[in-house]
């Protein structure tokens, strides 16, 4: 009996190796070409491809979410949010997709809603250091400085020498009137960059804080370094000009403020500062010219603030 079983079973056993079972191939990703186009920064082509696909497959949540991401990359925040809203009818966005939703709200300067969705992201993916950083930036812009401190501290737990997180921690501490701790944070962010620094912001922030505290002679070297790293940042030239003026070096102050105005000609505040400096030097015609530009810009409701284009006000694509 046993021998008969073996004689019957063994050929069947070896047949499994001679004729392996057919493995089911995973279906091809219909959005693969759109993903490749988006990853290679061909955003218009990716958008067109996705819109064609969605016209034929309107209930594809994945297509709506991917189109929402592409539109975010194109800085079309409202259109992006509309795609995520549509896709959410079919299934809930994942954490990475919610991060894009939150980033859309940053582009719209709606920091409360950005905070809400970044909070959802870190609740689902608590080890996402980038999400904690973006949450910290949102809370900073909401003036929730103590909560922002906690977010940046979480980033530093994952990346102990993260220059941007440490610099932003310093900004929060400054707003909380913790000057010594803020200066220590900016100094650490400078030290961590070594001999070839690439991020000018800690130099700018430390120099600005020193100047505010009445120490222009200490501030100037940091501000000059910031200007060397990022020569096209008008905010740096403004701060350096202010420090030179406080140090009574008016010609250098004039050169820096003129550079700032050239870089940000629509900032009424810069024209006003330069006009004040000209007046202090007795150059009344130049002063009147700057004040007239300032008045014209103010009549058109232009920004009084000096732009700082290197400040990460909006999230980078992720």
C-alpha positions in Angstrom: 0.0 0.0 0.0 2.7 2.4 1.0 4.8 1.6 -2.0 1.8 2.2 -4.3 1.3 5.6 -2.7 5.0 6.6 -3.3 4.9 5.3 -6.8 1.9 7.4 -7.5 2.9 10.6 -5.5 6.5 11.0 -6.5 5.9 11.6 -10.2 3.3 14.3 -9.2 5.8 15.8 -6.8 8.6 16.1 -9.4 6.1 17.4 -11.9 5.7 20.6 -9.7 9.3 21.4 -10.6 9.0 20.5 -14.2 5.9 22.7 -14.6 6.1 25.6 -12.1 2.8 27.3 -11.3 2.0 30.3 -13.3 2.8 33.5 -11.3 0.3 36.3 -11.6 2.0 39.4 -13.0 1.1 42.6 -11.2 -0.9 45.0 -13.4 1.0 47.7 -15.1 0.8 51.1 -13.5 -1.4 53.2 -15.8 0.1 56.4 -14.3 3.7 55.4 -14.7 4.4 57.8 -17.5 2.9 60.7 -15.7 4.9 59.9 -12.6 8.1 59.8 -14.7 7.3 63.2 -16.2 6.6 64.7 -12.8 9.8 63.3 -11.4 11.8 64.8 -14.3 10.1 68.2 -13.9 8.1 68.0 -17.1 5.1 69.2 -15.1 2.9 70.5 -18.0 3.2 67.2 -19.8 2.5 65.3 -16.7 -0.6 67.4 -16.0 -1.9 66.9 -19.5 -1.4 63.1 -19.3 -3.2 63.0 -16.0 -6.1 65.1 -17.2 -6.5 62.7 -20.2 -6.5 59.7 -17.9 -9.0 61.2 -15.4 -11.4 62.1 -18.2 -11.6 58.4 -18.9 -11.2 57.2 -15.2 -12.9 59.9 -13.1 -13.1 57.7 -10.0 -9.3 57.1 -9.8 -8.2 58.5 -6.5 -4.6 57.9 -7.3 -4.8 60.0 -10.5 -6.5 62.8 -8.7 -3.9 62.7 -5.9 -1.0 62.7 -8.4 -2.5 65.5 -10.3 -2.9 67.4 -7.0 0.8 66.9 -6.4 1.8 68.1 -9.9 -0.4 71.2 -9.5 1.3 71.9 -6.2 4.6 71.7 -7.9 3.2 74.3 -10.4 2.2 76.4 -7.4 -1.5 76.2 -8.4 -2.6 75.6 -4.8 -6.4 76.0 -5.2 -6.5 73.7 -8.2 -4.3 71.2 -6.3 -6.6 71.2 -3.3 -9.6 70.6 -5.6 -8.0 67.5 -6.9 -7.3 66.1 -3.5 -10.9 66.9 -2.5 -12.1 65.0 -5.5 -9.8 62.0 -4.9 -10.8 61.8 -1.3 -14.3 60.9 -2.4 -12.9 57.5 -3.3 -10.3 56.9 -0.6 -8.5 58.8 2.1 -5.2 60.4 1.2 -2.1 58.8 2.7 0.3 60.8 4.9 2.6 61.8 2.0 -0.4 63.1 0.1 -1.7 65.0 3.2 1.7 66.6 3.4 1.1 68.1 -0.1 -2.4 69.2 1.0 -0.8 71.0 4.0 1.8 72.5 1.7 -0.9 73.9 -0.6 -2.2 75.8 2.4 1.2 77.2 3.1 1.3 78.6 -0.5 -2.1 80.2 0.3 -0.6 81.6 3.5 -3.4 79.8 5.4 -1.1 78.6 8.2 -3.9 77.4 10.5 -5.0 74.8 8.0 -1.4 73.9 7.1 -0.9 73.3 10.8 -4.0 71.1 10.9 -2.8 68.8 8.1 0.9 68.7 9.1 -0.3 67.6 12.5 -2.3 64.8 10.9 0.9 63.8 9.0 3.1 63.6 12.1 0.4 61.7 13.9 0.4 59.0 11.2 4.2 59.1 10.5 5.9 60.4 13.7 9.4 59.7 12.4 9.0 62.0 9.4 11.5 64.7 10.2 10.6 66.8 7.2 7.0 66.9 8.3 8.0 68.1 11.7 10.1 70.8 10.2 7.2 72.0 8.0 4.9 71.9 11.0 7.4 74.1 12.9 7.4 76.6 10.0 3.6 76.7 9.9 3.5 77.3 13.7 6.2 80.0 13.5 4.0 81.8 10.9 1.0 81.4 13.3 3.1 83.1 16.0 2.8 79.8 18.0 6.5 80.0 19.0 6.5 77.6 21.9 4.8 74.9 19.8 7.2 75.6 16.9 10.1 75.1 19.3 8.9 71.7 20.1 8.5 70.8 16.4 12.1 71.9 15.6 13.4 70.0 18.6 11.8 66.9 17.2 13.6 67.5 13.9 16.9 67.8 15.8 16.2 64.5 17.6 16.2 62.8 14.2 19.0 65.0 12.7 21.1 66.4 15.5 23.1 68.8 13.3 20.3 70.0 11.0 21.3 73.6 10.2 17.9 74.8 9.1 16.1 73.3 12.1 18.6 74.9 14.5 18.4 78.3 12.8 14.6 78.2 12.9 14.8 77.2 16.6 16.8 80.3 17.1 14.2 82.4 15.4 11.5 81.1 17.7 13.6 81.6 20.8 14.2 85.2 19.7 10.5 85.8 19.5 10.1 84.3 23.0 12.6 87.0 24.2 15.2 84.3 25.0 18.0 86.2 23.4 21.0 84.2 24.9 19.5 80.9 23.8 18.6 82.3 20.3 22.2 83.5 19.8 23.5 80.1 20.9 21.2 78.4 18.4 22.3 80.7 15.5 26.0 80.2 16.5 25.5 76.4 16.5 23.9 76.6 13.0 27.0 78.6 11.9 29.5 76.2 13.5 27.9 73.1 12.0 28.5 74.4 8.5 32.3 74.3 8.9 34.7 76.2 6.8 32.6 76.4 3.7 29.2 77.6 4.8 26.3 77.5 2.3 23.4 78.8 4.4 23.5 82.5 5.0 20.4 82.7 7.3 22.1 81.9 10.6 24.8 84.6 9.9 22.0 87.1 9.0 19.9 86.3 12.0 22.8 86.4 14.5 24.1 89.7 13.0 20.6 91.2 13.1 20.1 90.2 16.7 23.4 91.7 17.8 22.7 94.9 15.9 19.3 95.1 17.6 21.0 94.8 20.9 23.2 97.7 20.2 26.4 95.8 19.2 26.9 96.8 15.6 30.7 96.1 15.8 29.9 92.5 16.6 27.1 92.3 14.1 29.0 93.5 11.0 31.3 90.5 10.5 28.3 88.1 10.6 26.3 90.3 8.2 29.2 90.6 5.8 29.5 86.8 5.8 25.8 86.5 5.1 26.2 89.0 2.2 29.1 87.0 0.8 27.2 83.7 0.8 23.9 85.2 -0.5 24.9 88.5 -2.3 21.4 88.9 -3.9 19.4 89.0 -0.7 18.2 92.5 -0.1 17.4 91.8 3.6 21.1 91.1 4.3 22.2 94.4 2.6 19.5 96.3 4.6 20.6 94.9 7.9 24.3 95.5 7.0 23.5 99.1 6.0 21.7 99.6 9.3 24.6 98.2 11.3 27.1 100.4 9.4 24.9 103.4 10.1 24.8 102.6 13.8 28.6 102.3 13.7 28.7 105.8 12.0 30.2 104.5 8.8 27.7 106.3 6.6 29.4 105.7 3.2 29.3 102.0 3.7 25.8 102.2 5.0 24.8 104.1 1.9 26.3 101.6 -0.4 24.5 98.7 1.3 21.1 100.4 1.3 21.5 101.4 -2.4 22.3 97.7 -3.1 19.2 96.6 -1.2 17.0 99.1 -3.1 18.4 97.9 -6.4 17.5 94.3 -5.4 14.1 95.1 -4.1 12.9 98.3 -5.8 9.2 97.8 -4.8 9.9 97.8 -1.1 8.8 101.2 0.2 10.5 100.8 3.5 13.9 100.5 1.8 13.4 103.8 -0.1 12.4 105.5 3.1 15.5 104.3 5.0 17.8 105.3 2.1 16.0 108.7 2.0 16.6 109.2 5.7 20.3 108.4 5.3 20.7 110.8 2.4 19.0 113.5 4.5 21.4 112.8 7.3 24.3 113.3 4.9 22.9 116.5 3.6 22.0 115.1 0.1 18.5 116.7 0.1 17.7 116.2 -3.6 18.5 112.5 -3.3 16.5 112.3 -0.1 13.4 113.9 -1.7 13.7 111.5 -4.6 13.6 108.5 -2.4 10.8 109.8 -0.2 8.7 110.5 -3.4 9.3 106.9 -4.6 8.3 105.7 -1.1 5.0 107.7 -1.2 4.2 106.4 -4.7 4.7 102.8 -3.7 2.6 103.3 -0.5 -0.2 104.7 -2.6 -0.2 101.5 -4.6 -0.2 99.4 -1.4 3.1 97.9 -2.1 4.9 96.0 0.7 6.7 97.9 3.3 8.8 94.9 4.3 12.1 93.9 2.7 11.8 90.5 1.1 14.1 87.7 2.3 13.9 85.3 -0.7 16.2 82.7 1.0 13.8 82.2 4.0 11.9 78.9 3.5 8.4 80.4 3.6 7.0 77.7 1.4 7.7 74.0 1.4 10.1 72.4 -1.1 8.7 69.7 -3.3 8.8 66.3 -1.6 
